[in-house]
């Protein structure tokens, strides 16, 4: 499977908190995936796009803004 496409449908799960910051979680095929922008915010990291560029395609995926 390539880096884009072929993923099962995703649903938004209830947000969780990390260090008092909300982190949205997406349920994909029964597996929780955290929203990178929220994780970066909770960790006081900069640009989520820069962080995403360092992840391989097995550990990241783009989804439409609205599920």
C-alpha positions in Angstrom: 0.0 0.0 0.0 1.3 3.4 -0.9 1.5 6.5 1.3 -1.7 8.0 0.0 -5.1 6.4 -0.4 -6.3 3.0 0.5 -7.1 3.9 4.1 -10.4 2.7 5.7 -13.0 5.2 6.8 -12.1 7.4 9.8 -14.2 8.7 12.6 -13.5 11.4 15.2 -13.2 10.0 18.7 -13.7 12.0 21.9 -10.8 14.4 22.5 -8.2 13.4 25.1 -6.0 15.7 27.2 -2.2 15.8 27.4 -0.6 18.2 29.8 -4.0 20.0 30.1 -4.2 20.5 26.3 -7.0 18.8 24.2 -5.7 16.3 21.6 -8.2 15.2 19.0 -8.1 11.5 18.2 -9.3 9.8 15.0 -10.4 6.2 15.0 -9.1 4.4 11.8 -9.9 0.8 11.5 -10.1 0.4 15.3 -6.7 2.2 15.9 -6.4 5.6 17.5 -4.5 8.2 15.5 -3.7 11.6 17.2 -4.1 14.8 15.2 -0.5 16.1 14.7 -1.4 19.8 15.0 -2.9 19.0 18.5 0.1 16.9 19.6 2.5 19.7 18.4 0.5 22.3 20.4 0.5 20.2 23.5 4.3 19.7 23.3 4.9 23.4 22.4 6.4 22.4 19.1 6.5 24.7 16.1 5.1 24.0 12.6 3.2 20.7 12.4 4.0 20.6 8.6 7.7 20.5 9.4 7.2 17.7 11.9 5.0 15.8 9.4 7.8 15.9 6.8 10.0 13.9 9.1 7.5 11.1 9.6 7.4 8.1 7.2 4.2 7.3 5.4 3.4 4.4 7.7 3.2 6.8 10.7 1.3 9.7 9.1 -1.6 10.2 6.7 -3.6 13.2 5.4 -7.3 13.3 5.9 -9.9 15.7 4.8 -10.5 18.6 7.2 -14.0 17.4 7.9 -14.8 13.8 8.6 
